[in-house]
Amino acid sequence: MDWVILVVSGLLEAVWATALSRTKGFTRWKPTVVFGVAIVGSMVGLAIAMLTISTGTAYAVWVGIGAVTTAVWAMVTKAERATVSRVVLLAVLVGCVVGLKVVA
């Protein structure tokens, strides 16, 4: 169950990162509320997961999931270009995150 919580927390990291860029310096209230709720949920989930998953592994998986999801979302919404090198590097990052789960 802690791994499920960790994955959800990583996804929430992508939500707050995306919302943060849309707050325009916290001047827009809707994305600011989304940011606040997502960051609290993400941190609480990470803390819960760290009760049974080692800190280094949990943090690396959490950051990896958040980074990949944020980057993929940016490419899907056309905020960033999807290049072959970017997609390959994100796939390598996913492989590393999966590897951490396998060896943990």
C-alpha positions, 0 to 999 in steps of 0.5 A, a space after each residue: 500500500 505504501 508504494 501506491 501512496 508513493 506513486 499517488 504522491 508523485 503524481 500530485 507533485 506533477 499537479 502542484 508543479 504545473 499549478 505553480 506555473 499557472 499561479 502567476 506569482 500566486 496572483 491567480 486564486 484557482 491555481 493557487 488553491 490547486 497548488 496548495 492542496 496538491 503540495 500538502 497531499 504530495 508531502 503527506 503521502 511521501 511522509 507516509 510512504 517513508 514509514 516503510 520505504 527507505 528515504 533515498 528510494 522513496 524520494 528518488 521514486 517520488 521525484 522521478 514520477 513527478 518529473 516524468 509526469 510534469 514533462 510528459 504533460 508539458 509535451 502533451 499540452 504543447 507547452 514544450 517540444 517533444 523531441 526524440 532525445 527528450 522522450 528517450 531520456 524520460 524513458 530511461 528515467 522511468 526505467 530507473 524508477 522501476 529499477 528502484 522499486 525492483 531492488 527495494 
